[in-house]
Amino acid sequence: MAADSVWRRLFRLWALYGSMDLLWLARGPRIAVPFILSDFVTGIATITATFLLAERFNGIGPWAKPQVLFLLGYSLLVRGLIDVLFNFNMAQVSRRIGRGQLDHLLIQPQPLWMAFLTEGFAPFSGAGMLLPGLGLTVYSVAELQLSVSGTWVALFALYLVGSIAIVLSFEYAWASVAFWAPRAAEEINSDTWRLITQLAPFPLEGIAGWALAGLLTILPVGLVAWYPARVLLRMAGPPWAPLVLPVAALIASAFATWIFTRGLNQYGRTGSSRYLSLGHRR
Amino acid sequence: MRALGLAGYLKTAAMTAGVVWDSPLFLIDFALRVLRVLVLLGLWRSILGAGESAAGVSLAAVLTYTVIAEVFSEQLAVRTTLPEAFWEGTLVMRFLRPMGLIRQLSAEMLGRWFIHFTFFSVPLFLLAPLLGVDPRPASAVNGALFALSLALSVLVGLAMEQLFGAATVAFEQPVWIVDYVRTAVSTVLSGSLLPLALYPWGLGDIFSYLPFAAMAWAPLAIFTGVGQPLPLLVSQLIWLAILWPLGTWLWNANREKLISYGG
């Protein structure tokens, strides 16, 4: 497929899933309100602890209060964008694999990556965290009186993509376990999601070196918000610090793709055993 | 046991304890809990220096609070298998068993607790000194009153579980959405993550009057000696007296809906 036709198809699919999302919400406030409100409440709750501490102590360690607000805003933006772009279990894909629902994507006349990239588009029901995140980021940037150049904005956008890639790579790498153990690992992404999103909004300066190293590599929680926020706020770091997140995102994406492809090959041999002949899940 | 009618509940608890081993996912949950403790301990140490205190809460007390909150996290935020039963539509099967429904759910919860307490909570408690934390209560009296307060907090938690379960069905809301929102709200309001005494703008004082505080803040404040035991215990008893009749009424009022919900 030529590049321009790929983009055309991607935009058509995004428009399609976006309108379906709107139609679903338009069924009435009984559907819309709980979904949007729950997203908003759970998102705000994840940053509340850090926010309350920053307010009570006028900052946390080396982080001044507006810097903490920037960290929280960035963290909400990452989560909000994932909710908008990879909703409906596209970020928790172990559920799709474990439930045998990958077949629903495989029978579609399009590449699997295209389905992953578009089917979770929920610009209305998934946007509960996006506006608070954007508001918090803009407010903190103004409070900090950061000189926002075009380069800084480009770096900010690149870092958002990098952080999202880190989260999704972590999720997809763990989700691959569901290819080999569909029943046991169906919900593995619920735990990995909690692991990576609950700890992301915290400043990590106070923890031991070995634990910090682990949180920047094996469990890359620190790369979701803490490390990028430090670089974007020009807090102390080596000259190569801005390269860490993009390089880590590339490595993580390559690893996730490799292991997911291995799992997919396994799935191609065994298929899903989760459905009974009468259609019910085992 | 048989004479007391406990045999069925013990067997139910044992069966649920066995289910924990069906999937290795609980290890990820353990990892999350350890990391949460490490991050929070680091956070407190970067906020309060050694020997410093805020609102009468010393660094040592807040570190103990953090570790004990994680050691007893399941008891301080009670969750039964009710949401799963709703999700799978299996609550009707539980109605058919010759056992009380809330007692069945409690037995299943206790079975799960046994595994998590033995393989996570006890080791974390024992390893706390290696993290530079003294996990002992403020005094022997505080320790004894903590046990009483913890028992009350579990009862308040069970009442809340019944209340939220009935409300989920009464208002026909998706079970997981209610569960997520409840977890998010109670984490902030209960003081299970941060001591309420350290909230800004006097928010902690307001939150301490809510039922969520009776689940976590009360026992933890008693354990660490940062709160007066008597008012905390009284507040727990008051919430018990309010929530159990309310939850039971709502539960009974929606009994038919409950039986057919989910699946």
Boltz contact constraints between the chains, C-beta under 6 A:
constraints:
  - contact:
      token1: [A, 34]
      token2: [B, 173]
      max_distance: 6.0
  - contact:
      token1: [A, 34]
      token2: [B, 177]
      max_distance: 6.0
  - contact:
      token1: [A, 38]
      token2: [B, 177]
      max_distance: 6.0
  - contact:
      token1: [A, 38]
      token2: [B, 180]
      max_distance: 6.0
  - contact:
      token1: [A, 38]
      token2: [B, 181]
      max_distance: 6.0
  - contact:
      token1: [A, 41]
      token2: [B, 181]
      max_distance: 6.0
  - contact:
      token1: [A, 41]
      token2: [B, 184]
      max_distance: 6.0
  - contact:
      token1: [A, 42]
      token2: [B, 180]
      max_distance: 6.0
  - contact:
      token1: [A, 42]
      token2: [B, 184]
      max_distance: 6.0
  - contact:
      token1: [A, 45]
      token2: [B, 184]
      max_distance: 6.0
  - contact:
      token1: [A, 45]
      token2: [B, 188]
      max_distance: 6.0
  - contact:
      token1: [A, 48]
      token2: [B, 188]
      max_distance: 6.0
  - contact:
      token1: [A, 49]
      token2: [B, 193]
      max_distance: 6.0
  - contact:
      token1: [A, 49]
      token2: [B, 194]
      max_distance: 6.0
  - contact:
      token1: [A, 52]
      token2: [B, 199]
      max_distance: 6.0
  - contact:
      token1: [A, 55]
      token2: [B, 200]
      max_distance: 6.0
  - contact:
      token1: [A, 56]
      token2: [B, 198]
      max_distance: 6.0
  - contact:
      token1: [A, 56]
      token2: [B, 200]
      max_distance: 6.0
  - contact:
      token1: [A, 57]
      token2: [B, 47]
      max_distance: 6.0
  - contact:
      token1: [A, 60]
      token2: [B, 47]
      max_distance: 6.0
  - contact:
      token1: [A, 61]
      token2: [B, 46]
      max_distance: 6.0
  - contact:
      token1: [A, 184]
      token2: [B, 23]
      max_distance: 6.0
  - contact:
      token1: [A, 188]
      token2: [B, 25]
      max_distance: 6.0
  - contact:
      token1: [A, 191]
      token2: [B, 25]
      max_distance: 6.0
  - contact:
      token1: [A, 191]
      token2: [B, 28]
      max_distance: 6.0
  - contact:
      token1: [A, 191]
      token2: [B, 29]
      max_distance: 6.0
  - contact:
      token1: [A, 195]
      token2: [B, 32]
      max_distance: 6.0
  - contact:
      token1: [A, 199]
      token2: [B, 35]
      max_distance: 6.0
  - contact:
      token1: [A, 199]
      token2: [B, 39]
      max_distance: 6.0
  - contact:
      token1: [A, 202]
      token2: [B, 39]
      max_distance: 6.0
  - contact:
      token1: [A, 205]
      token2: [B, 46]
      max_distance: 6.0
  - contact:
      token1: [A, 206]
      token2: [B, 42]
      max_distance: 6.0
  - contact:
      token1: [A, 206]
      token2: [B, 43]
      max_distance: 6.0
  - contact:
      token1: [A, 206]
      token2: [B, 45]
      max_distance: 6.0
  - contact:
      token1: [A, 206]
      token2: [B, 46]
      max_distance: 6.0
  - contact:
      token1: [A, 207]
      token2: [B, 38]
      max_distance: 6.0
  - contact:
      token1: [A, 207]
      token2: [B, 42]
      max_distance: 6.0
  - contact:
      token1: [A, 211]
      token2: [B, 38]
      max_distance: 6.0
